[in-house]
Amino acid sequence: FGTTSTGGSATGFTVSNDKTYTINVQDEAGNAIYGAEVTLLERGTQTEVDHDNNTASGTYSYTFTYSTDVDLDVSVFKEGYVEYWDSTAQLLDADQTITVTLLSVAASQNAA
């Protein structure tokens, strides 16, 4: 939070309730996957909360101002890997970090 002062006395304050939802994208060996497409949707809808076509660092972050919990569908896609889908995620009143491990298409076919 911060305060605003005039002539030495506080005249008001602001409270920031920004939170960050972070997804680390990796392969089966734990190596970062660059260029994954991440989509956050309001659960059960096609309404986008956020979308990033190119997670250049292997990490996706979404910063939002919290007002209420939001139920999400999360999709992480990268060509050559099996798409990750989670329909139990939520934006909460806390910073969150999850790690998503994408399975290569070749590895998933070998596991079948």
C-alpha positions in Angstrom: 0.0 0.0 0.0 1.0 3.6 -0.3 0.2 7.0 1.3 -0.2 10.4 -0.2 0.9 13.3 1.9 0.6 17.1 1.5 2.4 19.3 3.9 3.5 16.4 6.0 0.1 14.9 6.8 -1.3 11.8 5.1 -4.3 12.6 3.0 -5.2 9.2 1.7 -4.0 5.8 0.9 -4.3 3.2 -1.9 -4.3 -0.5 -1.5 -3.2 -2.7 -4.3 -4.5 -6.2 -4.4 -2.6 -7.4 -7.5 -1.9 -11.1 -7.6 0.1 -13.2 -10.1 -0.7 -16.6 -11.6 2.4 -18.2 -13.0 2.8 -21.3 -15.1 6.3 -22.9 -15.6 6.2 -25.0 -18.7 8.7 -27.9 -19.0 9.2 -31.2 -20.8 9.5 -34.7 -19.3 13.2 -34.0 -18.5 12.4 -30.8 -16.6 13.8 -28.5 -19.4 11.9 -25.3 -20.0 9.7 -25.3 -23.1 9.8 -22.0 -25.0 7.0 -20.8 -27.3 4.1 -22.6 -25.6 0.6 -21.1 -26.1 -1.2 -20.5 -22.8 -4.9 -19.8 -22.6 -7.0 -19.0 -19.5 -10.7 -19.3 -19.9 -13.6 -18.7 -17.6 -14.5 -22.3 -16.7 -17.0 -23.9 -19.0 -17.0 -21.0 -21.5 -15.0 -19.6 -24.4 -14.5 -16.3 -22.6 -10.8 -15.6 -22.5 -9.3 -14.3 -19.3 -5.8 -14.1 -20.8 -3.9 -15.6 -23.7 -0.2 -15.7 -24.6 0.9 -17.1 -28.0 4.6 -17.3 -27.1 5.9 -17.9 -23.6 9.4 -16.9 -24.7 11.1 -17.8 -21.4 9.2 -21.0 -20.6 7.3 -19.1 -18.0 3.9 -17.5 -18.4 2.6 -14.9 -15.8 -0.8 -13.3 -15.6 -1.1 -10.4 -13.1 -4.6 -9.4 -12.1 -6.4 -7.3 -9.5 -8.2 -9.7 -7.2 -11.8 -9.0 -6.4 -13.3 -12.6 -6.2 -12.3 -16.1 -6.9 -12.5 -17.0 -10.7 -12.9 -20.6 -11.8 -10.7 -21.4 -14.8 -10.0 -23.8 -17.6 -6.3 -23.7 -18.4 -4.8 -24.8 -21.7 -1.1 -25.1 -22.5 -0.2 -26.1 -26.1 3.0 -26.5 -28.0 3.4 -28.2 -31.3 5.0 -31.7 -30.9 3.5 -32.1 -27.3 0.3 -33.4 -25.9 -2.0 -30.4 -24.9 -2.3 -29.8 -21.2 -5.9 -29.1 -20.0 -6.9 -28.3 -16.4 -10.6 -27.5 -15.6 -10.0 -27.2 -11.8 -7.8 -24.1 -11.7 -8.8 -20.9 -9.9 -7.6 -17.3 -9.6 -7.4 -16.8 -5.9 -6.5 -14.1 -3.4 -2.9 -15.2 -3.4 0.1 -15.5 -5.8 0.1 -18.9 -7.4 2.7 -20.9 -9.3 2.2 -24.2 -11.0 4.5 -26.3 -13.1 3.1 -28.0 -16.2 5.0 -30.9 -17.7 4.2 -31.4 -21.4 4.6 -34.9 -22.8 6.1 -35.1 -26.3 3.8 -36.6 -28.9 6.4 -39.4 -29.6 6.7 -40.3 -25.9 2.9 -40.4 -25.5 2.6 -42.8 -28.4 5.2 -45.0 -27.0 3.4 -45.0 -23.6 0.2 -46.2 -25.2 
